[in-house]
């Protein structure tokens, strides 16, 4: 199965991930420059929040597109739902 988002959504997700990648490089630089621990921790928290936002958008796309389409066609809907539930169980 392919990724659930359209090209515009993929572009937006990619842009967000590029920003996060830049933040990660910035954290690495902060560590190498011996910046204060709390500054580094705050940047790490910011990256975690940004990744959570990307995760939410991917889940939203999966629900709106893959699972919704599977429910309409009765194709693999149980499998897709079970996979998502298993994923959610892993992240608690």
QUIPEHU-V948028 format. One record per residue. N is the residue number from 1. BURIAL is b if it has 24 or more other ideal C-beta (glycine too) atoms within 12 Angstrom, else e. Layout:
n = {N/N}
burial = {BURIAL/BURIAL}
//
This chain:
n = {1/2/3/4/5/6/7/8/9/10/11/12/13/14/15/16/17/18/19/20/21/22/23/24/25/26/27/28/29/30/31/32/33/34/35/36/37/38/39/40/41/42/43/44/45/46/47/48/49/50/51/52/53/54/55/56/57/58/59/60/61/62/63/64/65/66/67/68/69/70/71/72/73/74/75/76/77/78/79/80/81/82/83/84/85/86/87/88/89/90/91/92}
burial = {e/e/e/b/e/e/e/e/e/e/e/e/b/e/e/b/e/e/e/b/e/e/b/e/e/e/b/e/e/e/e/e/e/e/e/e/e/e/e/e/e/e/b/e/e/e/b/e/e/b/e/e/e/b/e/e/b/b/b/e/b/b/e/e/b/b/b/e/e/b/e/e/e/e/e/e/e/e/e/b/e/e/e/b/e/e/e/e/e/e/e/e}
//
